[in-house]
Amino acid sequence: MVSLSDVQKAQKELKGIIHQTPVLTSALLDAKSGNRIHLKSEHLQKTGSFKLRGAANAVIHAVREGARLVTAASSGNHGQAVAYIAAELGIPAIIVVPEDANRVKVAAIKAYNGEVVYCGTTSAERIPRAIQLAEENNGFYVPPYDHPHIIAGQGTVGLELLDQVPEADTLVVPVGGGGLIAGILTAVKAVKPHLRVIAAEPEIANDTYLSLAANRITAIQGTETIADGLRTSQPGDLTFPILQEHLDGIVLVSEDEIKEAFQFMVERTKQLIEPSSAVAIAAILSGKFEAAGKNIAAILSGGNVDLRQLEQFLPTLPES
């Protein structure tokens, strides 16, 4: 099990490597929600998402233990983060992406000097290939969320937030595989146990919700939610028990609610966030949970958006 001391150690490891991201506020968002909202802005992190925290912590430890190469199976934020930190540490990175990977995301991985290998269209195909490449090259496969160093690295978001917004009484975190929220729970519940932590998840990608309801890891079939960073089929073996022990609640939001939150954030706050980040805002605006008080913090998990897809992320205009 990951502990507070693991997160604190990760924070020391990451000093000078990651940004301490700012906390933003919006009077318009406060008025719309009826609360004071504090936005932990990981979309302004290096590589454009929180993923760098966990990837950097894991890769630093792997290099220390002799790894001469790292691999990952991801066409998105995790792949970019692994490629970036590998370049910073002077070792090669091979990122295994689906054959139909988004061109923009592949270009971003290459911009961080990552070598791109195409394999299949599913994670079930990509992950074994990435592991094989690591084994063949004295390397280390960097999983996206289900690893102690990944969880500890992501937990540094929580430690920063406690320092930046000590008055926060409720925290809303988007959930996919669970690495981010598991790390945050590990950190904040040890330091401030009465801080209420709520997970936000798309209705049509509700594997965490179903797993918590069944009290066991429950998988779902593929999903087409616009929150592509949350398209996991099930929670992680390491992350799920942390959620079971510490999570205070979970809110499901519809695709329309995600789109409305995305549009609000772009138009009214001028923050270009991913739909995955908008899930947390949608949960706050939905009124589906009662805040512990009046100071709600939300994690904006990433901001890597393909501008050509913007129309897909916006609500349908009513017919005139």
Secondary structure, 3 states (H helix, E strand, C coil): CCCHHHHHHHHHHHCCCCCCCCEECCHHHHHHHCCEEEEEEHHHCHHHECHHHHHHHHHHHHHHCCCCCEEEECCCHHHHHHHHHHHHHCCCEEEEECCCCCHHHHHHHHHCCCEEEECCCCHHHHHHHHHHHHHHCCCEECCCCCCHHHHHHHHHHHHHHHHHCCCCCEEEEECCCCHHHHHHHHHHHHHCCCCEEEEEEEHHHCHHHHHHHHCCCCCCCCCCCCCHHHCCCCCCCCHHHHHHHHCCEEEEECHHHHHHHHHHHHHHCCCCCCHHHHHHHHHHHHCCCCCCCCEEEEEECECCCCHHHHHHHCCCCCCC
